[in-house]
Amino acid sequence: MNIIDNLRWRYATKKFDKTKKLSDFQINTLKETFNLTATSYGLQPLKLVVVQNKKIQAQLVSASYNQQQIFQASHVLIICIQNNFSSKDVEKYFELSKKIRNTPDEIINPFKDFLVKEMNNKTTEELEVWNKNQAYLALGNLLTVCAVEKIDACPMEGFNPKLYDEILNLKSHQIKSVLVLPVGFRSEDDYMKDLAKIRKNIEDSIIEIF
């Protein structure tokens, strides 16, 4: 199947097969996918929490408005942002850049100074909005790779972030939950799995300018 066929195959899974689990290779592919996702300036202001524990997943169901996919799924991926992203994180990025690329300071410093100023000029609220936007980039990338790898998934905004943060003790990691993605394999009796995908015609969603 080509990538378009795979994207047509995927849907927001409503019921997972509880007996099927992702292989280590598959979950590692999703971890690498997250880590390789494009982010603004390459700063990666995100963390991915991977849950594979039925007791914890059961606790998360009530914090997800009783959506059973959270318990049924093989794994639950939670995309998180840092609590206090700042210019210090920018400086850490450039330290890593120097280590990996051995780029001299005279090349790094002008761009680093620009980004440090950018971060210092943003309010805490502005930084949080910016970081959340990066989370959606990661979600989109994960969904595409899931489709290619024939992994079922259900992207969720419908959950209580504060309860997730408490259940998973995310405060100890200085992060907070933003998006949730249970992954696994569709159940044969999921009523949604054979329904036609509803999408606009290409000409209704694409504007071409020549």
N, C-alpha and C positions, 0 to 999 in steps of 0.2 A: 504493500500500500504506500502511496506517496503521502506527503505531509498534508495535503488538502483532504484526502480521504480520511486520514487520522483525525484531523480537526473536525470533520463531519461526524466521525465515530464518537467523539467525546461528548459528554453532557454532564450537568450537575447531578451526580449520582444521589438518588434519594434513599437507596437501600443497598448496603454492602453485604457481601457474603462473609459472615463471621468466621468461617472455617478456613478462609484463604489468607495467606500472609505474603507480604512483599519479601523477596529474597534480599540477602545482604547486598548483593550487587545492585538491585533496584533502589534500595534506600540510599546507598552510597552515591548512586547516580543523581538522586534528588538533592543530596547534600552538596555535591559538586556543582550542580545546576544553580543552587542558591548562591554559592560562593562566587560563581562566575558571572552572576547577573550584573548587567550594566547599572551603575548608580551615578548620580550627579557628581562630577569631578573624580569619580572612582573612589569616593571616600568610604563607601560601605557602612553607613550609619545604622546597620541592622544586625539582628541576631536571629537565628532560627532555633526554636526549641522543638525537639523531636520526642514525642511521647509514644511509648509502646508498653503500656501497663494498664490492664483492664480495670483494676481498682481505681486508678486515677482517671481513666477515661469515663468510668461510671460517674465519678464525682463531677466531671466536666459537663455531663449531659444536662444537669439542672442549670448550669451556668450558660447553657447554649439554647435556652428556651425549649428544652426537652427534645432537641433534634437528635434522633437515635443514631444517625450516622457517626457521631462522635464515639459511641461505644462500639458500633459494629466494625468500624474501620480497622485496618491492619495497623496503621500508625496515624497519629494526629500531628500535623505540622503547625506550629504557631509562629507567625512572623512578628517580631518585636522590634521596637525602637529603644534607643538608649534614653534613660531618664534625663541626663544632663549632658547632651552633646555640646561641645564647645570648641574653641580654637585649639585647645590642647589636643583634641582628636585629629585636627588638621596637621599639627606638628608631628604626631605619631605616624600619620600617613606618609609624610615626607621622609621621616627616618626610615620607614620601610622601603620607600622608593630608592633611597640612597643605598640601602643594604642589598637590594635585589639588582638594581641597574648600575650601581656605582656612579650615579650622576653627580657631577661636581656642584658645589654650593652656588657658584656664580650662575648656573643655569636654573637650579631649583629655587633659589631665594626670591626672585621677582614674583613667580607664581605663588609661592608659599605665602609671601607677604600679602598678596592680593586676597587669597582665600582666608587668611587669618583676619584681615580687616572685614571681609564679608561676614564671617561668622560673628565677630564682635559687634557688628552693626545690627544684627538680627535680635529681636526679642525672643524670650523663651517660647512664646506661643508661635512665632514665625518659624523657629527651628523645628518645633514639633510638627507643624503642618508640612514643612519641607521633608522631614524624615518620613512621615506617613506616605508622602508621594513616592518615595523610593520603595516603600513596602509594596505598593501596587505594581511597580516594575518587576519585583521579585515574584509576586503572585502570578503575573502574566507569563513570565518565563517558566515557572514551575508547571503551570497548566499546559503549556505547549509541549514541554518535555514529557509530561505524563501522557499526553495524547500520542506522541511518537512512540513511547515505550509501552503503550497499552496498559497504563495504570489508570484506574478510575479515581476521580477526585470530586470534591464538592466545595468550592470556595464559599467562605462564610464571613459576613460582617455581623450577622445576627447572633451575638453572644455578649455576655457581660464581662468587659475587660477587667474590671476591678476584682470580680470573683475569680477569674482565671489567674490573675496575678497573685491572689491569696492562695489558691489551691496549689499552684506551681511554685510558690515562694519566689516569684520573679524579682521582688524587691531586693533580695540578697544578691542578685546579679546586676542590679542597677538598670533593669529593663522593664518595659511594659508591653503587653500584648496589643496588637493592632488588627491582625487578620488571622483567620483559622482555615486550615486546609486538611480535612480528613482524607486519607488516601488508602486505596486497597483495590478490591475487585467487585464489580457490580453483582448483585444477587440476581438469579434467574427470574425471580418473581418481582423485581422492581418494575412497577407499572410504567416508568418513564423510559426504560431502556430501548424500546422498539418504536417509540413515537417519532414522527418526522420532526426534524429540527426546524424551528421557526426563525427565519431570517429574512430581512428585506431583500429585494432584488438588487443585484450589484449596481445597476444604474440609479437606484434610489438611495444608495449609501456612499457612492463614490462620485467625487467631482473632479473631472480632469481639465487641466488648463494647458493648452498647447501654445 
